[in-house]
Amino acid sequence: MDEAIEKILFDKFKSNSNQNDDVKKLMGNFKKYDPNSFHAGIIVGRLYNSFLYQHRRILKRNPTNDEFTEFVDFIKNNLKSFSE
């Protein structure tokens, strides 16, 4: 994965790992779901959106299949941290 994009994803992960007020409000409306899984889903969604946007913004193209596989590996390697 491009180093600039990977850095942006790490920064996005750090900024979203703590539940901000918007995420707390959203989670409050879905109390019947497991809060850790729900929060991890929100983070993964935000990271995926950032991953696609940054490829288009920085590299001026869509990510390749290999880059998407690297993104999935990034998610797998950090999944435990998402629910902490």
Contacts in CASP RR format, 6 or more apart in sequence:
PFRMAT RR
TARGET T0000
AUTHOR 0000-0000-0000
METHOD contacts of the structure
MODEL  1
MDEAIEKILFDKFKSNSNQNDDVKKLMGNFKKYDPNSFHAGIIVGRLYNS
FLYQHRRILKRNPTNDEFTEFVDFIKNNLKSFSE
1 9 0 8 1.000
1 67 0 8 1.000
1 70 0 8 1.000
1 71 0 8 1.000
1 74 0 8 1.000
2 55 0 8 1.000
2 58 0 8 1.000
2 59 0 8 1.000
2 67 0 8 1.000
4 54 0 8 1.000
4 58 0 8 1.000
5 51 0 8 1.000
5 54 0 8 1.000
5 55 0 8 1.000
5 58 0 8 1.000
5 59 0 8 1.000
6 74 0 8 1.000
8 50 0 8 1.000
8 54 0 8 1.000
9 47 0 8 1.000
9 50 0 8 1.000
9 51 0 8 1.000
9 54 0 8 1.000
9 71 0 8 1.000
9 74 0 8 1.000
12 46 0 8 1.000
12 47 0 8 1.000
12 50 0 8 1.000
13 43 0 8 1.000
13 47 0 8 1.000
13 78 0 8 1.000
13 81 0 8 1.000
13 82 0 8 1.000
16 23 0 8 1.000
16 42 0 8 1.000
16 43 0 8 1.000
16 46 0 8 1.000
16 47 0 8 1.000
17 43 0 8 1.000
17 81 0 8 1.000
17 82 0 8 1.000
17 84 0 8 1.000
19 27 0 8 1.000
19 39 0 8 1.000
23 39 0 8 1.000
23 42 0 8 1.000
26 42 0 8 1.000
27 35 0 8 1.000
27 38 0 8 1.000
27 39 0 8 1.000
27 42 0 8 1.000
30 38 0 8 1.000
36 83 0 8 1.000
37 83 0 8 1.000
39 82 0 8 1.000
39 83 0 8 1.000
40 79 0 8 1.000
40 82 0 8 1.000
40 83 0 8 1.000
41 82 0 8 1.000
43 82 0 8 1.000
44 75 0 8 1.000
44 82 0 8 1.000
47 71 0 8 1.000
47 74 0 8 1.000
47 75 0 8 1.000
48 71 0 8 1.000
51 63 0 8 1.000
51 71 0 8 1.000
52 62 0 8 1.000
52 63 0 8 1.000
55 61 0 8 1.000
55 62 0 8 1.000
55 63 0 8 1.000
55 67 0 8 1.000
56 62 0 8 1.000
63 71 0 8 1.000
END
